[in-house]
Amino acid sequence: MRTWCPRPSHLLAGAFCFFALASTGAAQGGRLYGMIDIDGGYGQDIAFSVELGGAHTVRTYAWGRDLDEVEGMAVDGDGELYLFAESGVVKKVRLAQPDARTVTVAQGSGFDLTSATSRPSDGMIELFDAHGRQFVTFDPRTDAFLPAPRWRPNTQAPELNGLARTATRVYATAEGRSRLDLYVCTGEGCSPVCAGRLNISRDVQAIERLTDSMLLLARTSITPALQVVLHVETLDPVACQVSPLATVQLDREEVRGFLKPGLDLDRVLRQARRLDRAPQIEAITLQR
């Protein structure tokens, strides 16, 4: 097993090392950012990023401790990471200064935001509002939600938990009865894709566009030794095929630091394994 860590002089506040367990498939560049709910809402979410090319180096960020209920993330063309809370609060952090605190830039009204994706054609950010069962648009140039256009999908999914837009379509995830449900959405509505062909846990909700023909999935698992492992996978929505891209193990002592005082990490992870509910990745976004 190889350990990938930044040199001590390069460590960010809250940064820790991951152990690279596997790397398969074609190398893909870019850094994937995400939020892990490590204990079902009892502690603080872990803000992390993983380099998808080469060594799969991973960092965590202190600003993750300032956030709550982040359901969507997106990087704009200026290198600013936008974080969308369920309530409609929007914060951002400059990735050139990743150890800086987040800044609140907008407050949506009457929203129940569950996911976000960048629109490749114009840089706008699209989000799903479960309250209004509609797609809404956020303009990172003005840091404001646009009043129109908003469109509503024709689907029976209770809510769309993950979004990934390609040049022509929006792919979305929703929790099925036992496995992940995948939809493709156009202006005419949303329809199931790969129905019954994806053996992916219903806990997976974060997806992202890798290319116009390939999506990214991110999830975690807990080993019998109570180690938390991060899995990044590719999903071909046409062939309905999932392939591993990177697998890395979290450092237990650093994970422990994100729990509230009095919570025991082994007990939290053992309970999660018993319920078959691994720590959920709330949102991901790829900086290309």
N, C-alpha and C positions, 0 to 999 in steps of 0.2 A: 504494500500500500504506500502511495506517495502522498506527502503532505504539501499542499500549495498554500503558502502564506506570503503576504507582503512583508518586506523587511521592517523591523521595529520602527525605523524612522518614518515609514510610510503608513503606519497604522492610523486609521481614523478613530475618532471617538466611537466606542461601541463596536469596532471592527473585530472580527474573529476569523479563525482559519477553518476551512473545511477539508475533508479528506477525500480525494478523488478515488472513487471505487471503480468506475468504468467510464468509457467514452467510446461510443460506437456510431457508425454512420458517417456521412460526409461532414467535414468540418464546416461550420457555419459561423460567420463573423457576427459581431455585435455584442452588446451587453444587455442582459435581461434583468429588469428590475421587478421586484414583487414584494408582497406583504404576506407574512405567515401569521395566522392566529394560532399561537402555540398551545393555548390551553382553553380554548372555547370561550374566550372573553373574560377570563379571570385575571389575566396579567396585561402585558403590553405586546402589541403586535411587533414582529421582527421585520424591519425594513431591510431588504437584502438586494444584492445584485450578483450575477454570475456571468463571467466571461465565457461566451459560447465557443470561441475559437481557442485552440491550443490547450493551455493548462486548466481551463475551467476555474480560474481564480474567483473567489467569492469574497464579498465584503458586506458588512452590515453598517447601518447608519444610525447615529444617535437621534436624528429627527424622527425616527419611527416611534420613539417614546412619547412624542407630542401628539400623536394621531389616534383617532378612534373611529371605528366603523368605516374605514376606507374600502370602497367597493369598486373603484375604477381608477386606472392610471393611464397616462399618455405623455409622450415626450414630443414637444413641438420642434420646429425647425431651428430654433435659437438655442437648443440644448437646455430647455427648462422642463422639469418634470412636474406635471400637474397631477394632483391627488384629489379625488372626488369622494366626499363622504356621503353616506346614505341620505343624510338630511338635506343635501344640496350645498353644503359648505365646500368651497374650492380653495385648496392651498397649493403652493408651488415652491420648488427649491431649484436653484441653479446647479446643474450637474458639474459645472466648473468649480463650484465650492460645495462639494457634497456633504461636508460636515457642518454647514451653516443651518440655522433654524429655518423652518418653513414659514412662509408669509401667506396670510389669508388674502385672497384677491377677489372673491365673489361669494355671494350667498343666494342660491336658488330658493324659490318659494314654492311650497306645496309639493316638493318632489320626494320620491322614494327611489333614489338612484341605485341600480344594482350592477352596472357594468359600463365600460367605456372603450372606445376604439378610435384611432386616428383615421381620417379620411385621406388616402394618398393623393387624391386629385387636387385638393385645395388646402390641406393642412387643418381643416376643421376637426373638432372632436365630437363624435356622436356618442350619446349615452341612452340607456334604456331607463325609463321612468316607470316603475312598477305601479305607482299610484294611479297615474293616468293611462297606463298601458300604452305608452307611446315612445317614440324616439325623439329626443331633443338634441339640439346642437349648441356647442360651446365654441366661441371664437377666441383662440388664444392671443390674437393680435390686440383685442380690446378687453380681454379678461371678462367676458360677459356672455350669458346665455342669450341666444337669438330667440325672438318671439315666434318666428316662423322661418321655414316650414317645419311642421311636426307631422309625423305620419305614424299610423297605428298598424301593428302587424295583426294578421288574421290567424291566430294560433291559440290552442288550448293550453299551452304551457303556463304554469302559474306565474313564473317570472323568468326572464332571460338573465342568467347569472354571469355570462361571459360573452364578449363580442369581439369579432375580428373581421375587419373589412378588407376585402381585396378590391381590385379595380372595378369589378362589376357586381359584387354581392356582399352581403353581410352574413357571416356565419355566427350562430349563437348557441350557447349551451343552456340546458335546464336540467334540474334534478328529476330523473325518472323514478320509477318505483324501486328499482334496485341498481340500475346502471345509468350512465350519462345519456341524455338525449341531445342530439345535435340537430339544429335547424339551419336552413338557408333562407334568408329574407331578401325580398326585392320590394319594389313599390307596390306590388300586388298582395304582399303578405308573406308569412313564414310557413315553410313546409318541412316536415321531417326529412333528414338525410341519414343514410346508413342505418336505417331502423333495424334493430336486432342484430347488427353486425359489429358493433363496437363493444368490446369487453372492457369498459372503462368504469371505474367506480363512480357512483353518483356524487361523491364528495368533490370530484374535480369540477371546478367551475371557471377557472381562469384560462383563457385562450388568447392567442395573439397571432397576427399574420407574420409568417416567416418570408414567404414569397407569394406571388399571386396564385400558386397552385399548392401551397403547403402551409399548414397551420402549426402553431406551437401549443403544447399543453404543459402544465406544470402541476405537480402534486407532491405529497410527502407520504412516507410510510414509516412504521415503527417496527424495528427488528425484535426478535425474542430477547435480545440483550438490552432492550430499551434504548436503542440508538435511533435518532430521527434522521431519515435519509430524504434528500431532495432529488426528485426525478424530473428531468426535462425531456420531452418526447416530441416527435413530429407526427402530424396527422395529415394524411392525404385524404381529403373529403370526397374525392372521386373514386379512388380504389378502396376507401374505407379501411385504410391500413395505418396502424400506429407503430412507430419505430423509436427505440431509445436514442437519445442524443447525448445526454450527460447524466451521471448519477454521482452525487456527492453527499458525504456524511457530515452532519452538523456536530460541532464540538459541544459536548454535554455541559461542561462548566459554563460556557458562555450562554447557552440556552437557559441555564438555571438563573442567570442574572436578569432575565426578562420576566420571571415570575414574581408575583406579589409576595411580600414577606409572609411566611407561614405555610406556603404551598410547597409540597414535596414533589420534585420532578418525577421521581420513580412512580409515585402514586398517580400523578396526572397521566403519565404515559401508559401505565398499566391499565388504568381505567379506560383510556382511549382505545387500547388494543382489545379490551374485553368488549367494548361497544362497536368495534370495527369502524372507528371514526378517527382517522389520522388527522393531525393538525392541518387545517384547511388553508390553502393559499387563496387569499381573497381577491387578488388582482395581480396582473403582470403587464409589462409593456417592454418593447424592445427598442433600444437606442441603436440605430444602424450606423 
